[in-house]
Amino acid sequence: MALLTVSDLKVHYPVRGGFFRRVVGEVKAVDGLSFELRRGETYGLVGESGCGKTTTGRAMIGLTEATSGSISLEDHALTRRYRREHPQYRKDIQMIFQDPYSSLNPRKRVLDIVAEPLRNFERLSPQEEKMKVQQFMERVGLHPEAILKYPHEFSGGQRQRIGIARALMLNPRIIIADEPVSALDVSVQAQVLNFMKDIQQEFQLTYLLISHDLGMIRHMCDRIGIMYRGRLVEEGTADDLFQSAQHSYAKRLIAAIPNLNPHERQEQKKLRQHMERQFEQSREHDFDQEGRAHPLKRLSDTHYAAIL
Ligand SMILES: Nc1ncnc2c1ncn2[C@@H]1O[C@H](COP(=O)(O)OP(=O)(O)OP(=O)(O)O)[C@@H](O)[C@H]1O
């Protein structure tokens, strides 16, 4: 059974204009998105800037309200009312943010930053709380004494580890990681990603990894959904997508991954140009009259594509 199910999710933002700030239109940030998270897996949501990835993550933790559709954790629909009446569900889904520089309050000590979610749910004595925070700091590879420092005293990679310690404190089942390493130096990106993989088993976590970086998503994820204008155009395992993508947009995105081998660059450039042409030529066929992706069609147990 799926741990979390997103069904036909829509998030439309009003666009206001003119002197009276009247609603003059809407941005369909998410426009009919369906996918599920299975226990223990890492699911990657990937797509270009503006396709609705962050909005999806925010809707899943209740930071943004859905216009329609549903999000269910096991059998419970996470409606506004359910979220209000069952605050403990917030323990189950935690989020790690893109930029560890701005997501940690610079005026607070690490002890208070990491303990904050705990204070909302558990009544611990200051001594118990300190011990628990120190224990998690050690687990994420930081010195337990560092709890008295402020965020600016840490490197980017260490700050992301503090964000992870904070997310882990409530023993969540799902972690949504929105571009967790894109603000970090390339040299520490792999360390943080490997660390996330290590703790996944230890804490039995299910990950939703959100990124525009298809190379990273390929390396990390069991299943991948490619998003375009608020919908999935294709979903599958890394093999399904990298060996036999079917939708012209998915092919184009895959062809655009930079190739590090200098001997193959020229060839890759040609392939990329070919895929871009194909994408433009098949627009009418691959999208409906309003430019939206078709419903997903099942190609195998794991592979789905929005083709006719
Ligand atoms: N609060 C808001 N009000 C109005 N429009 C919004 C709001 N938040 C996002 N949008 C718009 O919704 C669309 C999807 O944005 P979203 O941030 O979810 O995309 P994204 O795929 O995460 O992009 P990025 O990788 O750049 O963060 C964009 O066109 C964006 O401008």
The ligand as a Gaussian input file, in Angstrom:
#p B3LYP/6-31G(d) Opt

LIG

0 1
 N        2.521000      32.422000      -3.976000
 C        2.461000      32.440000      -5.316000
 N        1.629000      33.291000      -5.963000
 C        1.529000      33.299000      -7.311000
 N        2.236000      32.486000      -8.127000
 C        3.089000      31.613000      -7.550000
 C        3.258000      31.549000      -6.120000
 N        4.184000      30.576000      -5.843000
 C        4.578000      30.076000      -7.042000
 N        3.922000      30.694000      -8.070000
 C        4.069000      30.375000      -9.504000
 O        3.715000      29.015000      -9.686000
 C        4.545000      28.387000     -10.643000
 C        5.233000      27.180000     -10.041000
 O        6.161000      27.606000      -9.053000
 P        7.055000      26.591000      -8.189000
 O        7.918000      27.402000      -7.289000
 O        6.184000      25.559000      -7.561000
 O        7.936000      25.892000      -9.318000
 P        9.295000      25.090000      -9.205000
 O        9.203000      24.006000     -10.198000
 O        9.526000      24.680000      -7.779000
 O       10.359000      26.160000      -9.652000
 P       11.785000      26.512000      -9.022000
 O       12.646000      25.319000      -9.294000
 O       12.189000      27.733000      -9.766000
 O       11.540000      26.759000      -7.562000
 C        5.504000      29.472000     -11.122000
 O        4.986000      30.016000     -12.313000
 C        5.487000      30.477000     -10.009000
 O        5.770000      31.763000     -10.495000

